Amino acid sequence: MKFQKPRKPTNVLKFPKRSGKSRQIPKQACSYCKKKAPALSFYSDQGNKVIGVCRECKPQAERLGLLRL
Ligand SMILES: [Zn+2]
């Protein structure tokens, strides 16, 4: 009888990203408070710069009249 090659090693190599769940989405720092937030709201600052703000700083950006992207 011939020995069959195990297929498991190839399957493991197919999904290397699954090992680190938290690494998948890089956290971005808020442009205002510099805290790292899982989700930022992006606003256009005077048409040139794009800034990302966290939920807490969102009212600040809206008060400045920045355009939500
Ligand atoms: Zn913030």
PDB file of the backbone (N, CA, C, O) and the ligand in Angstrom, with CONECT records:
HET     ZN  A 101       1
ATOM      1  N   MET A   1       0.827  -1.220   0.000  1.00  0.00           N
ATOM      2  CA  MET A   1       0.000   0.000   0.000  1.00  0.00           C
ATOM      3  C   MET A   1       0.856   1.263   0.000  1.00  0.00           C
ATOM      4  O   MET A   1       1.850   1.364   0.720  1.00  0.00           O
ATOM      5  N   LYS A   2       0.450   2.203  -0.812  1.00  0.00           N
ATOM      6  CA  LYS A   2       1.207   3.467  -0.857  1.00  0.00           C
ATOM      7  C   LYS A   2       0.742   4.415   0.253  1.00  0.00           C
ATOM      8  O   LYS A   2      -0.440   4.500   0.585  1.00  0.00           O
ATOM      9  N   PHE A   3       1.693   5.095   0.787  1.00  0.00           N
ATOM     10  CA  PHE A   3       1.375   6.051   1.850  1.00  0.00           C
ATOM     11  C   PHE A   3       0.916   7.389   1.230  1.00  0.00           C
ATOM     12  O   PHE A   3       1.626   7.992   0.425  1.00  0.00           O
ATOM     13  N   GLN A   4      -0.249   7.815   1.616  1.00  0.00           N
ATOM     14  CA  GLN A   4      -0.763   9.075   1.057  1.00  0.00           C
ATOM     15  C   GLN A   4      -0.140  10.274   1.754  1.00  0.00           C
ATOM     16  O   GLN A   4       0.082  10.288   2.964  1.00  0.00           O
ATOM     17  N   LYS A   5       0.123  11.257   0.947  1.00  0.00           N
ATOM     18  CA  LYS A   5       0.724  12.468   1.524  1.00  0.00           C
ATOM     19  C   LYS A   5      -0.333  13.230   2.324  1.00  0.00           C
ATOM     20  O   LYS A   5      -1.461  13.423   1.872  1.00  0.00           O
ATOM     21  N   PRO A   6       0.057  13.648   3.498  1.00  0.00           N
ATOM     22  CA  PRO A   6      -0.916  14.417   4.304  1.00  0.00           C
ATOM     23  C   PRO A   6      -1.154  15.800   3.693  1.00  0.00           C
ATOM     24  O   PRO A   6      -0.217  16.479   3.271  1.00  0.00           O
ATOM     25  N   ARG A   7      -2.404  16.194   3.656  1.00  0.00           N
ATOM     26  CA  ARG A   7      -2.737  17.475   3.026  1.00  0.00           C
ATOM     27  C   ARG A   7      -2.804  18.635   4.015  1.00  0.00           C
ATOM     28  O   ARG A   7      -2.925  19.796   3.624  1.00  0.00           O
ATOM     29  N   LYS A   8      -2.723  18.309   5.277  1.00  0.00           N
ATOM     30  CA  LYS A   8      -2.903  19.355   6.287  1.00  0.00           C
ATOM     31  C   LYS A   8      -1.926  20.527   6.199  1.00  0.00           C
ATOM     32  O   LYS A   8      -2.339  21.675   6.361  1.00  0.00           O
ATOM     33  N   PRO A   9      -0.626  20.264   5.944  1.00  0.00           N
ATOM     34  CA  PRO A   9       0.305  21.400   5.890  1.00  0.00           C
ATOM     35  C   PRO A   9      -0.088  22.445   4.842  1.00  0.00           C
ATOM     36  O   PRO A   9       0.059  23.642   5.088  1.00  0.00           O
ATOM     37  N   THR A  10      -0.589  22.010   3.674  1.00  0.00           N
ATOM     38  CA  THR A  10      -0.965  22.986   2.656  1.00  0.00           C
ATOM     39  C   THR A  10      -2.175  23.791   3.089  1.00  0.00           C
ATOM     40  O   THR A  10      -2.276  24.977   2.776  1.00  0.00           O
ATOM     41  N   ASN A  11      -3.087  23.163   3.801  1.00  0.00           N
ATOM     42  CA  ASN A  11      -4.266  23.884   4.273  1.00  0.00           C
ATOM     43  C   ASN A  11      -3.893  24.964   5.285  1.00  0.00           C
ATOM     44  O   ASN A  11      -4.472  26.050   5.306  1.00  0.00           O
ATOM     45  N   VAL A  12      -2.931  24.644   6.104  1.00  0.00           N
ATOM     46  CA  VAL A  12      -2.502  25.597   7.125  1.00  0.00           C
ATOM     47  C   VAL A  12      -1.873  26.815   6.457  1.00  0.00           C
ATOM     48  O   VAL A  12      -2.088  27.948   6.889  1.00  0.00           O
ATOM     49  N   LEU A  13      -1.093  26.578   5.398  1.00  0.00           N
ATOM     50  CA  LEU A  13      -0.433  27.676   4.717  1.00  0.00           C
ATOM     51  C   LEU A  13      -1.426  28.563   3.964  1.00  0.00           C
ATOM     52  O   LEU A  13      -1.152  29.728   3.675  1.00  0.00           O
ATOM     53  N   LYS A  14      -2.579  27.982   3.659  1.00  0.00           N
ATOM     54  CA  LYS A  14      -3.572  28.753   2.913  1.00  0.00           C
ATOM     55  C   LYS A  14      -4.204  29.859   3.748  1.00  0.00           C
ATOM     56  O   LYS A  14      -4.616  30.890   3.216  1.00  0.00           O
ATOM     57  N   PHE A  15      -4.278  29.643   5.038  1.00  0.00           N
ATOM     58  CA  PHE A  15      -4.914  30.649   5.897  1.00  0.00           C
ATOM     59  C   PHE A  15      -3.971  31.144   6.990  1.00  0.00           C
ATOM     60  O   PHE A  15      -4.189  30.880   8.172  1.00  0.00           O
ATOM     61  N   PRO A  16      -2.935  31.854   6.596  1.00  0.00           N
ATOM     62  CA  PRO A  16      -2.011  32.353   7.623  1.00  0.00           C
ATOM     63  C   PRO A  16      -2.581  33.552   8.362  1.00  0.00           C
ATOM     64  O   PRO A  16      -2.163  33.848   9.482  1.00  0.00           O
ATOM     65  N   LYS A  17      -3.536  34.246   7.742  1.00  0.00           N
ATOM     66  CA  LYS A  17      -4.077  35.465   8.358  1.00  0.00           C
ATOM     67  C   LYS A  17      -4.994  35.154   9.541  1.00  0.00           C
ATOM     68  O   LYS A  17      -5.203  35.993  10.417  1.00  0.00           O
ATOM     69  N   ARG A  18      -5.535  33.940   9.552  1.00  0.00           N
ATOM     70  CA  ARG A  18      -6.509  33.620  10.594  1.00  0.00           C
ATOM     71  C   ARG A  18      -5.902  33.500  11.981  1.00  0.00           C
ATOM     72  O   ARG A  18      -6.608  33.549  12.988  1.00  0.00           O
ATOM     73  N   SER A  19      -4.560  33.340  12.022  1.00  0.00           N
ATOM     74  CA  SER A  19      -3.922  33.122  13.320  1.00  0.00           C
ATOM     75  C   SER A  19      -4.034  34.353  14.214  1.00  0.00           C
ATOM     76  O   SER A  19      -4.228  34.227  15.423  1.00  0.00           O
ATOM     77  N   GLY A  20      -3.915  35.533  13.629  1.00  0.00           N
ATOM     78  CA  GLY A  20      -3.991  36.744  14.435  1.00  0.00           C
ATOM     79  C   GLY A  20      -5.231  37.549  14.106  1.00  0.00           C
ATOM     80  O   GLY A  20      -5.259  38.282  13.117  1.00  0.00           O
ATOM     81  N   LYS A  21      -6.240  37.418  14.918  1.00  0.00           N
ATOM     82  CA  LYS A  21      -7.498  38.104  14.637  1.00  0.00           C
ATOM     83  C   LYS A  21      -7.362  39.620  14.737  1.00  0.00           C
ATOM     84  O   LYS A  21      -7.866  40.356  13.889  1.00  0.00           O
ATOM     85  N   SER A  22      -6.673  40.079  15.783  1.00  0.00           N
ATOM     86  CA  SER A  22      -6.590  41.515  16.024  1.00  0.00           C
ATOM     87  C   SER A  22      -5.681  42.204  15.011  1.00  0.00           C
ATOM     88  O   SER A  22      -5.753  43.418  14.825  1.00  0.00           O
ATOM     89  N   ARG A  23      -4.828  41.421  14.360  1.00  0.00           N
ATOM     90  CA  ARG A  23      -3.891  42.038  13.426  1.00  0.00           C
ATOM     91  C   ARG A  23      -4.542  42.355  12.087  1.00  0.00           C
ATOM     92  O   ARG A  23      -3.995  43.127  11.299  1.00  0.00           O
ATOM     93  N   GLN A  24      -5.681  41.776  11.828  1.00  0.00           N
ATOM     94  CA  GLN A  24      -6.322  41.945  10.524  1.00  0.00           C
ATOM     95  C   GLN A  24      -6.675  43.403  10.256  1.00  0.00           C
ATOM     96  O   GLN A  24      -6.403  43.924   9.174  1.00  0.00           O
ATOM     97  N   ILE A  25      -7.282  44.058  11.242  1.00  0.00           N
ATOM     98  CA  ILE A  25      -7.667  45.449  11.064  1.00  0.00           C
ATOM     99  C   ILE A  25      -6.737  46.329  11.888  1.00  0.00           C
ATOM    100  O   ILE A  25      -6.825  46.359  13.116  1.00  0.00           O
ATOM    101  N   PRO A  26      -5.852  47.038  11.213  1.00  0.00           N
ATOM    102  CA  PRO A  26      -4.964  47.920  11.969  1.00  0.00           C
ATOM    103  C   PRO A  26      -5.721  49.095  12.535  1.00  0.00           C
ATOM    104  O   PRO A  26      -6.461  49.782  11.831  1.00  0.00           O
ATOM    105  N   LYS A  27      -5.523  49.313  13.816  1.00  0.00           N
ATOM    106  CA  LYS A  27      -6.229  50.419  14.448  1.00  0.00           C
ATOM    107  C   LYS A  27      -5.560  51.730  14.075  1.00  0.00           C
ATOM    108  O   LYS A  27      -4.335  51.846  14.051  1.00  0.00           O
ATOM    109  N   GLN A  28      -6.396  52.707  13.786  1.00  0.00           N
ATOM    110  CA  GLN A  28      -5.870  54.000  13.409  1.00  0.00           C
ATOM    111  C   GLN A  28      -6.067  54.989  14.540  1.00  0.00           C
ATOM    112  O   GLN A  28      -7.025  54.911  15.309  1.00  0.00           O
ATOM    113  N   ALA A  29      -5.139  55.916  14.617  1.00  0.00           N
ATOM    114  CA  ALA A  29      -5.221  56.904  15.683  1.00  0.00           C
ATOM    115  C   ALA A  29      -6.086  58.074  15.240  1.00  0.00           C
ATOM    116  O   ALA A  29      -6.055  58.502  14.087  1.00  0.00           O
ATOM    117  N   CYS A  30      -6.849  58.570  16.190  1.00  0.00           N
ATOM    118  CA  CYS A  30      -7.705  59.717  15.949  1.00  0.00           C
ATOM    119  C   CYS A  30      -6.840  60.951  15.712  1.00  0.00           C
ATOM    120  O   CYS A  30      -5.826  61.141  16.383  1.00  0.00           O
ATOM    121  N   SER A  31      -7.237  61.779  14.767  1.00  0.00           N
ATOM    122  CA  SER A  31      -6.461  62.974  14.442  1.00  0.00           C
ATOM    123  C   SER A  31      -6.520  64.017  15.547  1.00  0.00           C
ATOM    124  O   SER A  31      -5.651  64.885  15.628  1.00  0.00           O
ATOM    125  N   TYR A  32      -7.516  63.941  16.380  1.00  0.00           N
ATOM    126  CA  TYR A  32      -7.671  64.941  17.439  1.00  0.00           C
ATOM    127  C   TYR A  32      -7.073  64.486  18.762  1.00  0.00           C
ATOM    128  O   TYR A  32      -6.171  65.135  19.291  1.00  0.00           O
ATOM    129  N   CYS A  33      -7.563  63.388  19.294  1.00  0.00           N
ATOM    130  CA  CYS A  33      -7.107  62.986  20.627  1.00  0.00           C
ATOM    131  C   CYS A  33      -5.967  61.972  20.574  1.00  0.00           C
ATOM    132  O   CYS A  33      -5.397  61.620  21.607  1.00  0.00           O
ATOM    133  N   LYS A  34      -5.630  61.499  19.357  1.00  0.00           N
ATOM    134  CA  LYS A  34      -4.514  60.563  19.132  1.00  0.00           C
ATOM    135  C   LYS A  34      -4.736  59.190  19.762  1.00  0.00           C
ATOM    136  O   LYS A  34      -3.816  58.377  19.848  1.00  0.00           O
ATOM    137  N   LYS A  35      -5.955  58.949  20.194  1.00  0.00           N
ATOM    138  CA  LYS A  35      -6.257  57.626  20.734  1.00  0.00           C
ATOM    139  C   LYS A  35      -6.522  56.680  19.585  1.00  0.00           C
ATOM    140  O   LYS A  35      -7.032  57.071  18.535  1.00  0.00           O
ATOM    141  N   LYS A  36      -6.164  55.423  19.805  1.00  0.00           N
ATOM    142  CA  LYS A  36      -6.396  54.440  18.753  1.00  0.00           C
ATOM    143  C   LYS A  36      -7.815  53.900  18.845  1.00  0.00           C
ATOM    144  O   LYS A  36      -8.243  53.396  19.883  1.00  0.00           O
ATOM    145  N   ALA A  37      -8.525  54.015  17.743  1.00  0.00           N
ATOM    146  CA  ALA A  37      -9.922  53.581  17.719  1.00  0.00           C
ATOM    147  C   ALA A  37     -10.119  52.544  16.626  1.00  0.00           C
ATOM    148  O   ALA A  37      -9.485  52.621  15.573  1.00  0.00           O
ATOM    149  N   PRO A  38     -10.997  51.572  16.870  1.00  0.00           N
ATOM    150  CA  PRO A  38     -11.252  50.540  15.863  1.00  0.00           C
ATOM    151  C   PRO A  38     -11.966  51.095  14.637  1.00  0.00           C
ATOM    152  O   PRO A  38     -11.832  50.555  13.539  1.00  0.00           O
ATOM    153  N   ALA A  39     -12.719  52.166  14.823  1.00  0.00           N
ATOM    154  CA  ALA A  39     -13.442  52.762  13.697  1.00  0.00           C
ATOM    155  C   ALA A  39     -13.365  54.277  13.777  1.00  0.00           C
ATOM    156  O   ALA A  39     -13.685  54.884  14.798  1.00  0.00           O
ATOM    157  N   LEU A  40     -12.934  54.866  12.680  1.00  0.00           N
ATOM    158  CA  LEU A  40     -12.846  56.316  12.645  1.00  0.00           C
ATOM    159  C   LEU A  40     -13.792  56.867  11.588  1.00  0.00           C
ATOM    160  O   LEU A  40     -14.093  56.216  10.588  1.00  0.00           O
ATOM    161  N   SER A  41     -14.246  58.078  11.841  1.00  0.00           N
ATOM    162  CA  SER A  41     -15.039  58.780  10.834  1.00  0.00           C
ATOM    163  C   SER A  41     -14.101  59.718  10.094  1.00  0.00           C
ATOM    164  O   SER A  41     -13.306  60.429  10.709  1.00  0.00           O
ATOM    165  N   PHE A  42     -14.199  59.715   8.771  1.00  0.00           N
ATOM    166  CA  PHE A  42     -13.267  60.516   7.993  1.00  0.00           C
ATOM    167  C   PHE A  42     -13.931  61.782   7.483  1.00  0.00           C
ATOM    168  O   PHE A  42     -15.054  61.783   6.977  1.00  0.00           O
ATOM    169  N   TYR A  43     -13.178  62.852   7.642  1.00  0.00           N
ATOM    170  CA  TYR A  43     -13.659  64.152   7.198  1.00  0.00           C
ATOM    171  C   TYR A  43     -12.605  64.802   6.313  1.00  0.00           C
ATOM    172  O   TYR A  43     -11.405  64.565   6.453  1.00  0.00           O
ATOM    173  N   SER A  44     -13.094  65.622   5.405  1.00  0.00           N
ATOM    174  CA  SER A  44     -12.196  66.364   4.531  1.00  0.00           C
ATOM    175  C   SER A  44     -11.926  67.725   5.149  1.00  0.00           C
ATOM    176  O   SER A  44     -12.839  68.515   5.388  1.00  0.00           O
ATOM    177  N   ASP A  45     -10.646  67.977   5.402  1.00  0.00           N
ATOM    178  CA  ASP A  45     -10.252  69.217   6.049  1.00  0.00           C
ATOM    179  C   ASP A  45      -9.866  70.232   4.987  1.00  0.00           C
ATOM    180  O   ASP A  45      -8.787  70.134   4.403  1.00  0.00           O
ATOM    181  N   GLN A  46     -10.715  71.187   4.733  1.00  0.00           N
ATOM    182  CA  GLN A  46     -10.505  72.248   3.744  1.00  0.00           C
ATOM    183  C   GLN A  46     -10.183  71.693   2.362  1.00  0.00           C
ATOM    184  O   GLN A  46      -9.437  72.303   1.596  1.00  0.00           O
ATOM    185  N   GLY A  47     -10.731  70.575   2.061  1.00  0.00           N
ATOM    186  CA  GLY A  47     -10.603  70.008   0.718  1.00  0.00           C
ATOM    187  C   GLY A  47      -9.284  69.330   0.408  1.00  0.00           C
ATOM    188  O   GLY A  47      -9.152  68.715  -0.650  1.00  0.00           O
ATOM    189  N   ASN A  48      -8.309  69.419   1.289  1.00  0.00           N
ATOM    190  CA  ASN A  48      -7.011  68.835   0.986  1.00  0.00           C
ATOM    191  C   ASN A  48      -6.710  67.614   1.847  1.00  0.00           C
ATOM    192  O   ASN A  48      -6.469  66.514   1.349  1.00  0.00           O
ATOM    193  N   LYS A  49      -6.733  67.845   3.144  1.00  0.00           N
ATOM    194  CA  LYS A  49      -6.333  66.796   4.073  1.00  0.00           C
ATOM    195  C   LYS A  49      -7.532  65.946   4.495  1.00  0.00           C
ATOM    196  O   LYS A  49      -8.648  66.442   4.654  1.00  0.00           O
ATOM    197  N   VAL A  50      -7.271  64.686   4.666  1.00  0.00           N
ATOM    198  CA  VAL A  50      -8.312  63.804   5.190  1.00  0.00           C
ATOM    199  C   VAL A  50      -7.951  63.450   6.618  1.00  0.00           C
ATOM    200  O   VAL A  50      -6.863  62.946   6.896  1.00  0.00           O
ATOM    201  N   ILE A  51      -8.877  63.720   7.514  1.00  0.00           N
ATOM    202  CA  ILE A  51      -8.611  63.396   8.912  1.00  0.00           C
ATOM    203  C   ILE A  51      -9.591  62.332   9.392  1.00  0.00           C
ATOM    204  O   ILE A  51     -10.743  62.274   8.964  1.00  0.00           O
ATOM    205  N   GLY A  52      -9.099  61.505  10.281  1.00  0.00           N
ATOM    206  CA  GLY A  52      -9.958  60.477  10.868  1.00  0.00           C
ATOM    207  C   GLY A  52     -10.183  60.787  12.332  1.00  0.00           C
ATOM    208  O   GLY A  52      -9.233  60.996  13.087  1.00  0.00           O
ATOM    209  N   VAL A  53     -11.427  60.815  12.726  1.00  0.00           N
ATOM    210  CA  VAL A  53     -11.724  61.116  14.125  1.00  0.00           C
ATOM    211  C   VAL A  53     -12.517  59.982  14.752  1.00  0.00           C
ATOM    212  O   VAL A  53     -13.296  59.297  14.090  1.00  0.00           O
ATOM    213  N   CYS A  54     -12.294  59.804  16.054  1.00  0.00           N
ATOM    214  CA  CYS A  54     -13.014  58.776  16.771  1.00  0.00           C
ATOM    215  C   CYS A  54     -14.420  59.269  17.101  1.00  0.00           C
ATOM    216  O   CYS A  54     -14.779  60.409  16.808  1.00  0.00           O
ATOM    217  N   ARG A  55     -15.196  58.397  17.709  1.00  0.00           N
ATOM    218  CA  ARG A  55     -16.593  58.737  17.996  1.00  0.00           C
ATOM    219  C   ARG A  55     -16.722  59.935  18.940  1.00  0.00           C
ATOM    220  O   ARG A  55     -17.651  60.736  18.842  1.00  0.00           O
ATOM    221  N   GLU A  56     -15.755  60.025  19.859  1.00  0.00           N
ATOM    222  CA  GLU A  56     -15.826  61.107  20.837  1.00  0.00           C
ATOM    223  C   GLU A  56     -15.500  62.464  20.224  1.00  0.00           C
ATOM    224  O   GLU A  56     -16.017  63.494  20.657  1.00  0.00           O
ATOM    225  N   CYS A  57     -14.636  62.453  19.212  1.00  0.00           N
ATOM    226  CA  CYS A  57     -14.209  63.715  18.609  1.00  0.00           C
ATOM    227  C   CYS A  57     -15.051  64.087  17.388  1.00  0.00           C
ATOM    228  O   CYS A  57     -14.865  65.147  16.790  1.00  0.00           O
ATOM    229  N   LYS A  58     -15.957  63.217  17.037  1.00  0.00           N
ATOM    230  CA  LYS A  58     -16.805  63.462  15.866  1.00  0.00           C
ATOM    231  C   LYS A  58     -17.575  64.783  15.957  1.00  0.00           C
ATOM    232  O   LYS A  58     -17.623  65.523  14.974  1.00  0.00           O
ATOM    233  N   PRO A  59     -18.179  65.100  17.111  1.00  0.00           N
ATOM    234  CA  PRO A  59     -18.893  66.378  17.216  1.00  0.00           C
ATOM    235  C   PRO A  59     -17.984  67.572  16.978  1.00  0.00           C
ATOM    236  O   PRO A  59     -18.419  68.593  16.447  1.00  0.00           O
ATOM    237  N   GLN A  60     -16.715  67.445  17.373  1.00  0.00           N
ATOM    238  CA  GLN A  60     -15.765  68.540  17.151  1.00  0.00           C
ATOM    239  C   GLN A  60     -15.572  68.798  15.668  1.00  0.00           C
ATOM    240  O   GLN A  60     -15.564  69.947  15.227  1.00  0.00           O
ATOM    241  N   ALA A  61     -15.419  67.750  14.914  1.00  0.00           N
ATOM    242  CA  ALA A  61     -15.213  67.886  13.475  1.00  0.00           C
ATOM    243  C   ALA A  61     -16.448  68.473  12.809  1.00  0.00           C
ATOM    244  O   ALA A  61     -16.352  69.292  11.895  1.00  0.00           O
ATOM    245  N   GLU A  62     -17.597  68.041  13.280  1.00  0.00           N
ATOM    246  CA  GLU A  62     -18.831  68.544  12.687  1.00  0.00           C
ATOM    247  C   GLU A  62     -19.055  70.008  13.046  1.00  0.00           C
ATOM    248  O   GLU A  62     -19.627  70.768  12.265  1.00  0.00           O
ATOM    249  N   ARG A  63     -18.607  70.389  14.214  1.00  0.00           N
ATOM    250  CA  ARG A  63     -18.749  71.785  14.643  1.00  0.00           C
ATOM    251  C   ARG A  63     -17.891  72.690  13.772  1.00  0.00           C
ATOM    252  O   ARG A  63     -18.249  73.838  13.509  1.00  0.00           O
ATOM    253  N   LEU A  64     -16.736  72.153  13.321  1.00  0.00           N
ATOM    254  CA  LEU A  64     -15.841  72.932  12.468  1.00  0.00           C
ATOM    255  C   LEU A  64     -16.348  73.007  11.027  1.00  0.00           C
ATOM    256  O   LEU A  64     -15.788  73.720  10.195  1.00  0.00           O
ATOM    257  N   GLY A  65     -17.401  72.270  10.752  1.00  0.00           N
ATOM    258  CA  GLY A  65     -17.991  72.306   9.417  1.00  0.00           C
ATOM    259  C   GLY A  65     -17.220  71.507   8.392  1.00  0.00           C
ATOM    260  O   GLY A  65     -17.243  71.824   7.203  1.00  0.00           O
ATOM    261  N   LEU A  66     -16.532  70.466   8.848  1.00  0.00           N
ATOM    262  CA  LEU A  66     -15.776  69.634   7.916  1.00  0.00           C
ATOM    263  C   LEU A  66     -16.714  68.708   7.147  1.00  0.00           C
ATOM    264  O   LEU A  66     -17.752  68.276   7.650  1.00  0.00           O
ATOM    265  N   LEU A  67     -16.320  68.424   5.936  1.00  0.00           N
ATOM    266  CA  LEU A  67     -17.143  67.570   5.085  1.00  0.00           C
ATOM    267  C   LEU A  67     -16.918  66.114   5.417  1.00  0.00           C
ATOM    268  O   LEU A  67     -15.784  65.635   5.425  1.00  0.00           O
ATOM    269  N   ARG A  68     -17.994  65.414   5.690  1.00  0.00           N
ATOM    270  CA  ARG A  68     -17.892  63.989   5.982  1.00  0.00           C
ATOM    271  C   ARG A  68     -17.643  63.238   4.689  1.00  0.00           C
ATOM    272  O   ARG A  68     -18.295  63.482   3.674  1.00  0.00           O
ATOM    273  N   LEU A  69     -16.688  62.320   4.741  1.00  0.00           N
ATOM    274  CA  LEU A  69     -16.372  61.537   3.543  1.00  0.00           C
ATOM    275  C   LEU A  69     -17.149  60.234   3.507  1.00  0.00           C
ATOM    276  O   LEU A  69     -17.003  59.453   2.567  1.00  0.00           O
TER     277      LEU A  69
HETATM  278 ZN    ZN A 101     -10.589  61.318  19.195  1.00  0.00          ZN2+
END
